Amino acid sequence: MLKIGIMSGASIVPRFVEGIKESGVAQAVAIATRRLEKAQQLAAELGILKAYGSYEALLSDNEIELIYIPLINHLHFSAAKAAIKAKKHVLLEKPFTLHSEEAQELYALAKEHKVFLMEAQKALFLPAIEDVKKTIETGQIGKVQLVEIRDARPGSEKIPWFWKMEQGGGVLISNASYPLSVTQYLFGTGFDEYNGLCVKHGEGLTDEECMVNLKKKELFISLFLTTKMDFTSTYTIVGEKGTIIIPNYWKTDHYTIQMNNGEVLKKDFPMGSEFVFEIRHVADLLSSGKKQGTVVDPNMTITNVQVVDDLYHKWFGDAWKNVKG
C-alpha cells in the first residue's frame, strides 16, 4: 500500500483522495496546509489520520513515501525541490514548473536523490483516452490531418491569484498541460513549430484567453483556451475517413466516432473517480522500482513547460522572465 502525503488544501484534494481510496493500492496518511486548523478540518472530512500545519512537518514524516503537490502554480518548483531533497517520491500537479530550466533541474535532482518524479496527468490513464489511441493506431478514421481543442474555463476569476503573473497565473499556464499532454500521448512527444496570440486580463496581468497553433510533421493542432465563455470543452481529431470527438477530455468516460459515410459510434467507459487510474499507474511504477513515468515521461513534461514558457516570453517579455518559481 503506497503511503501518500498531500501538500495542500486545494479544491482538487477531496477528489484526489477519493481516487486514492478507490484505487485499492494507496492510502492518504497525512495532509499539510499553512494553517493547522485547516489541515485538521480537511483530515477529519477526508478520513486522513494525520494533519500538519507546515510543509516541513509533512516532509519529516517517515511513514510517507510519496508527496502529492497541488499548490499554487509558482510554488510547484520550490515545494517539489524540498520534497525531493527530503527523499520523497513526488507527483507534481500541472503546471509542472513555470520555466523549462526549472523542470530540467527537478528531474536532475530526482535522479541525484534516487526518487520518483512525475507530472500529474490523469487524462492519459483514462480508459476512454487509451481507447482513442487504439482507434487512431488501427486506422479506423484514416490518417489524422487535424486536431482541434476548444477548452472553456469559466469561473477562473474566483481564484484569487489567477491573473497574477508573479504567482504563475493565466489561462495558458494553468490549463495547457492537459491538451499538450494528450496530444503528445496520441501522436508522439514534441512539436516542430508553435505560435500563439492572447488576450490579457489587464495591464500587468496575465492571459484570460489564447489561441495556440502547433505543427507536428504534417499534423496541424489548434488550441483555443478561454475563461470568458462557457461551453462543453472538446478534443476533436479529424481523419481522412472520420472524426473522433471527446467531450471534457481530461475527465471523460466516453467519446464518439463520426465516420464520413454517416455511421456514428459512441464508446462508453463507465468509471468512478477519474484519478484512480493514474494512482494505480504510479503505485505500479514505484513497486517495480521505476524513478520516472513511462507514459508521462520527462520529455513530454519538459515540452509542456517549454511551449508555455516560450509563448509567455513572447507575450509578456521580461515581466515573465523575472517570475521565479
Protein Blocks (a to p, Z undefined) as FASTA:
>chain_A
ZZdddedjbfklmmmmmmmmmnopaccfbdcdfbfklmmmmmmmnopabdcfbfklmmmm
mkbmbdcdfbdfklmmmmmmmmmmnopacdddddfblbfklmmmmmmmmmmnopacdddd
fklmgmklmmmmmmmmnomnopafbdcdddddehklmpmklmmmknopajklmmmmmmmm
mmmmmnogajfbdcdddddfbehiacfbdcddddehjaccdddddfkbccddddddddfk
bccddehkllpcbdcdddfkopacddddddfdfklmmmmmmmmmmmnopabdfklgfklm
mmmmmmmmmmmmmmnmmmlmmpcZZ
